[in-house]
């Protein structure tokens, strides 16, 4: 991918500032709440100024990053200026992914959920298109990325917008760009078995992915293990990967105009001192 970035500086203070030295700070310093009356904001006029100069290199500013704009600037009331913040980078390594995720998010149960009706039935899940990259110098980037809105294009086509958090060098970043129109999924809980004496339970789940695209697609099925924290995948029709302490992932290759299915069984167990209401 190619990437560049700019800051939009708007003056809505009600006063003109001429010949000022401008420093932009990226980070989240705490700000004390105002104790006096609220200041009125003016919106008298607006103009757009675009700076073509190179982006300033970030420098340390306490726990944050500061961008000191070269020379001086005029900031008339009501103006909006676009200032370069990240120099263009070309050929940055990235990956476009399709992913369908558990609707439970990062929630973790306080005790083993042995209710057979929990998370049962059939439900439709969206497939999310995302862009992932490593903010590393070896991959063509490796600079601090200030938080802000990111627009992603494929040629002239808008793939979507995402909010980027403050991203240090060498961090992995995922930008969710939108819901895929031609990929749909259906999740079904097929079976559930509880063994109170052995302090285990097993659940069998199937996920079907349908592809209406004219080409094959790989969809990453991400499943949250929501019944308890101690779990293992005991069988699966597609190799399972453990993404983190609560999540398993399956890569499904779905043919053009076709479907693909994964069925897995997860076993949960708990210690004798774990209390279940």
Legacy VTK file of the C-alpha trace (Angstrom):
# vtk DataFile Version 3.0
C-alpha trace
ASCII
DATASET POLYDATA
POINTS 277 float
0.000 0.000 0.000
0.888 3.679 -0.271
0.244 5.892 2.741
0.509 9.546 3.674
-1.095 11.697 6.348
-2.021 15.279 7.122
-3.447 17.299 9.996
-6.463 19.583 9.637
-5.923 22.718 11.748
-9.086 24.753 12.337
-9.160 28.114 14.140
-12.505 28.620 15.845
-11.227 30.682 18.754
-12.785 33.957 17.625
-9.423 35.655 17.026
-6.798 35.809 14.266
-3.284 34.514 14.910
-0.583 35.853 12.607
3.067 34.863 12.351
2.775 32.104 14.929
5.031 29.111 15.506
2.786 26.045 15.317
3.426 22.752 17.109
1.025 19.818 16.895
1.110 17.191 19.655
0.009 13.584 19.144
-1.009 11.743 22.301
-3.586 11.905 25.056
-2.448 14.239 27.850
-5.010 14.709 30.595
-6.818 18.041 30.575
-8.394 19.513 33.708
-12.068 20.504 33.326
-12.769 24.204 32.823
-13.718 26.002 36.043
-14.911 29.264 34.488
-17.673 30.155 32.044
-17.635 28.469 28.649
-16.034 30.491 25.885
-18.165 31.340 22.888
-16.933 29.948 19.586
-17.040 31.926 16.364
-17.518 30.577 12.852
-17.172 33.762 10.830
-15.538 32.478 7.644
-13.735 29.437 6.342
-10.933 28.980 3.856
-8.745 26.030 2.905
-4.981 26.273 2.726
-2.864 23.320 1.618
0.818 23.094 2.498
3.041 21.179 0.075
6.138 21.132 2.284
7.587 17.928 3.671
6.138 16.618 6.924
8.130 17.534 10.058
9.902 14.725 11.893
8.276 13.909 15.246
10.247 14.796 18.386
9.701 13.723 21.979
7.402 15.993 23.996
7.034 14.517 27.474
5.185 11.234 26.897
3.903 12.338 23.492
5.102 13.203 19.991
5.391 16.801 18.817
5.396 18.028 15.232
6.927 21.496 14.972
5.879 23.129 11.719
8.734 24.952 9.961
8.679 28.763 9.806
5.632 30.720 10.902
1.974 30.534 9.945
-1.114 32.701 9.841
-4.251 31.201 11.394
-7.135 33.572 10.652
-10.386 33.021 12.509
-12.575 30.475 10.721
-9.743 29.086 8.597
-8.970 25.434 8.019
-5.476 24.392 6.980
-4.200 21.036 5.821
-0.634 20.454 6.984
1.541 17.421 6.104
2.113 15.155 9.085
3.371 11.889 7.570
5.631 11.820 4.533
4.326 9.585 1.737
5.483 5.974 1.982
5.230 3.692 -1.032
5.047 -0.058 -1.258
4.291 -0.713 2.425
3.592 -4.408 3.062
-0.036 -5.057 4.015
-2.729 -7.712 3.931
-6.394 -7.432 3.008
-8.494 -9.901 4.971
-12.042 -11.158 5.209
-13.075 -12.029 8.748
-16.254 -13.089 10.517
-16.206 -12.741 14.287
-18.137 -13.926 17.289
-20.765 -11.423 18.381
-19.774 -11.854 22.029
-16.689 -9.650 21.644
-14.093 -9.906 24.430
-16.600 -10.796 27.152
-15.452 -13.495 29.592
-17.771 -15.537 31.819
-17.432 -15.229 35.610
-18.085 -18.982 35.989
-18.705 -21.980 33.661
-21.924 -21.428 31.706
-23.574 -24.840 31.766
-27.000 -23.748 30.469
-27.707 -25.762 27.319
-29.703 -22.896 25.844
-26.834 -20.403 25.996
-25.599 -19.312 22.553
-27.753 -21.956 20.860
-29.703 -21.893 17.620
-28.703 -20.449 14.258
-27.510 -16.901 13.621
-26.168 -14.899 10.674
-22.820 -13.133 11.049
-21.379 -10.384 8.896
-18.068 -10.705 7.085
-15.799 -7.714 7.694
-13.200 -6.494 5.197
-10.064 -5.273 6.944
-6.573 -4.027 6.178
-3.680 -5.184 8.364
-0.072 -4.050 8.401
2.992 -3.970 10.616
4.285 -0.471 11.312
7.874 -1.594 10.786
10.760 -0.030 8.910
11.535 -3.355 7.235
7.994 -3.296 5.790
8.391 0.247 4.478
7.006 2.338 7.338
8.180 2.275 10.980
7.163 5.779 12.106
4.775 6.987 14.850
1.268 7.245 13.403
-0.956 9.837 15.123
-4.577 8.909 15.746
-7.142 10.012 13.220
-9.458 9.036 10.399
-8.077 6.828 7.641
-9.578 6.573 4.174
-8.575 3.519 2.135
-8.863 3.400 -1.653
-8.222 0.719 -4.255
-7.422 2.847 -7.260
-10.431 5.161 -7.463
-12.704 2.917 -5.384
-13.315 3.760 -1.733
-12.895 0.585 0.327
-13.944 2.279 3.553
-12.954 4.492 6.445
-11.576 3.533 9.842
-10.352 5.205 13.003
-6.665 4.716 13.693
-5.480 4.936 17.289
-2.096 6.356 18.249
0.201 3.701 16.796
3.896 3.464 17.769
6.552 2.023 15.507
6.645 -1.794 15.260
2.983 -2.163 16.269
0.526 -4.291 14.307
-2.540 -2.424 13.080
-5.942 -3.620 11.862
-8.350 -1.245 10.130
-11.941 -2.487 9.714
-13.185 -1.046 6.416
-16.760 -2.309 6.068
-19.145 -5.232 5.640
-18.622 -7.443 2.587
-21.675 -7.564 0.335
-21.051 -10.925 -1.388
-19.873 -13.003 1.580
-22.341 -14.222 4.218
-22.101 -16.669 7.099
-24.443 -18.803 9.142
-23.503 -20.165 12.570
-25.313 -23.136 14.160
-24.818 -24.765 17.565
-25.261 -28.448 16.673
-24.855 -30.228 20.009
-24.152 -29.692 23.704
-23.210 -32.233 26.367
-22.657 -31.633 30.075
-20.847 -33.939 32.504
-21.245 -32.437 35.984
-19.416 -35.295 37.678
-16.393 -34.984 35.419
-16.656 -31.171 35.465
-16.619 -30.939 31.660
-18.911 -29.866 28.868
-18.637 -30.153 25.095
-20.188 -28.028 22.385
-20.269 -28.685 18.638
-20.597 -25.682 16.322
-20.850 -25.353 12.539
-20.206 -22.243 10.449
-21.158 -22.083 6.766
-19.692 -19.328 4.568
-21.357 -18.498 1.229
-19.486 -16.709 -1.544
-21.368 -14.872 -4.314
-18.156 -13.423 -5.753
-16.828 -14.506 -9.184
-13.551 -15.509 -7.520
-12.572 -17.645 -4.555
-12.093 -15.963 -1.178
-10.397 -16.889 2.079
-12.511 -16.043 5.131
-11.043 -16.150 8.625
-13.653 -17.448 11.074
-12.910 -16.122 14.562
-14.764 -17.866 17.384
-14.947 -16.673 20.983
-14.985 -19.474 23.548
-17.646 -17.986 25.752
-18.588 -20.730 28.223
-15.400 -20.819 30.299
-11.720 -19.879 30.276
-10.271 -23.433 30.303
-10.986 -24.917 26.868
-9.528 -26.934 24.009
-10.625 -27.771 20.475
-10.923 -31.578 20.474
-11.993 -31.988 16.834
-12.335 -29.762 13.780
-12.889 -30.249 10.052
-10.520 -27.312 9.400
-7.244 -26.783 11.325
-7.827 -24.498 14.312
-5.445 -21.842 15.539
-5.526 -20.360 19.041
-5.465 -16.595 18.585
-5.511 -15.729 22.298
-6.723 -17.073 25.650
-10.402 -16.916 24.616
-10.340 -17.122 20.821
-9.873 -19.749 18.117
-9.576 -19.018 14.388
-10.182 -21.072 11.240
-9.171 -20.139 7.669
-11.845 -21.190 5.155
-11.209 -21.097 1.405
-14.598 -20.547 -0.233
-14.875 -21.242 -3.981
-16.407 -18.716 -6.370
-20.187 -18.987 -6.242
-19.923 -21.739 -3.641
-19.869 -22.514 0.067
-17.454 -23.822 2.658
-18.112 -25.205 6.124
-16.187 -25.739 9.324
-17.457 -27.873 12.202
-15.561 -27.985 15.477
-16.055 -29.381 18.978
-14.770 -27.521 22.003
-14.363 -29.086 25.448
-14.477 -27.000 28.610
-13.345 -28.145 32.051
-13.189 -26.547 35.472
-11.490 -27.214 38.800
-13.287 -28.699 41.841
-13.174 -25.376 43.723
-14.971 -23.433 40.957
-18.452 -22.491 42.141
-21.360 -22.634 39.673
-24.584 -20.847 40.717
LINES 1 278
277 0 1 2 3 4 5 6 7 8 9 10 11 12 13 14 15 16 17 18 19 20 21 22 23 24 25 26 27 28 29 30 31 32 33 34 35 36 37 38 39 40 41 42 43 44 45 46 47 48 49 50 51 52 53 54 55 56 57 58 59 60 61 62 63 64 65 66 67 68 69 70 71 72 73 74 75 76 77 78 79 80 81 82 83 84 85 86 87 88 89 90 91 92 93 94 95 96 97 98 99 100 101 102 103 104 105 106 107 108 109 110 111 112 113 114 115 116 117 118 119 120 121 122 123 124 125 126 127 128 129 130 131 132 133 134 135 136 137 138 139 140 141 142 143 144 145 146 147 148 149 150 151 152 153 154 155 156 157 158 159 160 161 162 163 164 165 166 167 168 169 170 171 172 173 174 175 176 177 178 179 180 181 182 183 184 185 186 187 188 189 190 191 192 193 194 195 196 197 198 199 200 201 202 203 204 205 206 207 208 209 210 211 212 213 214 215 216 217 218 219 220 221 222 223 224 225 226 227 228 229 230 231 232 233 234 235 236 237 238 239 240 241 242 243 244 245 246 247 248 249 250 251 252 253 254 255 256 257 258 259 260 261 262 263 264 265 266 267 268 269 270 271 272 273 274 275 276
